[in-house]
Amino acid sequence: MSSAFLEIIELPDGDFVLQKADEEGEPLVTITFSKDAKEFLKEHNVTVAKAMIGAGIQTVGVISKQMAESELDDEFRTVH
């Protein structure tokens, strides 16, 4: 069964990954900051990574809703 919970992990190399909790396998998303970005952000890189992932998840929700509404429109189309 697929996990409904997601987690953000900071890897030893400074990358951040979004993955399903309690599951192994390829991450859903990986964020890699350049050296310059890491120097600029310092400890705020965690905040920026969380915001980026949060915005992505929110956008996926909007897209999913639009797709579901589109499927309903197709299902109840009146044909004359």
C-alpha positions in Angstrom: 0.0 0.0 0.0 1.3 3.5 -0.9 2.0 5.9 1.9 -0.2 9.0 2.1 2.5 10.9 4.0 5.4 12.7 2.5 8.6 13.9 4.1 11.3 16.3 3.2 14.8 15.1 3.8 18.1 17.1 3.7 20.8 14.8 2.3 24.5 15.0 3.4 25.4 16.8 0.1 22.9 19.6 0.9 20.3 18.5 -1.6 16.7 18.2 -0.4 14.3 15.4 -1.5 10.6 14.9 -1.2 9.7 11.2 -0.7 7.0 9.0 0.5 7.3 8.3 4.2 8.3 4.8 5.2 9.0 3.7 1.6 12.1 3.1 -0.3 12.7 4.1 -3.9 13.4 7.1 -6.0 12.5 10.5 -4.5 9.5 12.3 -6.0 11.4 15.6 -6.2 15.0 16.6 -5.7 16.1 20.2 -5.1 19.8 21.1 -5.6 21.0 24.6 -4.8 24.1 25.9 -6.6 27.2 26.8 -4.5 26.4 30.5 -5.0 22.8 29.9 -3.8 23.9 28.0 -0.8 26.3 30.8 0.2 23.6 33.4 -0.3 20.8 31.5 1.6 23.0 30.1 4.4 20.7 28.4 6.9 17.6 29.7 5.1 18.0 27.1 2.4 15.7 24.8 4.4 13.0 27.5 4.4 13.3 28.1 0.7 13.3 24.3 -0.1 10.1 23.9 2.0 8.5 26.8 0.2 9.4 25.4 -3.2 8.0 22.0 -2.4 4.9 23.5 -0.7 4.2 25.5 -3.9 4.6 22.4 -6.0 2.2 20.4 -3.9 -0.3 23.2 -4.0 -0.1 23.4 -7.8 -0.5 19.7 -8.1 -3.7 20.0 -6.1 -5.1 22.7 -8.4 -4.2 20.6 -11.5 -5.8 17.5 -10.0 -9.0 19.5 -9.2 -9.1 20.9 -12.8 -8.6 17.4 -14.2 -11.4 15.9 -12.1 -13.8 18.7 -13.0 -12.9 18.2 -16.7 -13.7 14.5 -16.4 -17.0 15.3 -14.8 -17.9 17.7 -17.6 -17.0 15.0 -20.2 -19.1 12.4 -18.3 -22.2 14.6 -18.2 -22.0 16.1 -21.7 -25.4 16.4 -23.5 -25.3 15.1 -27.0 -28.1 16.1 -29.4 
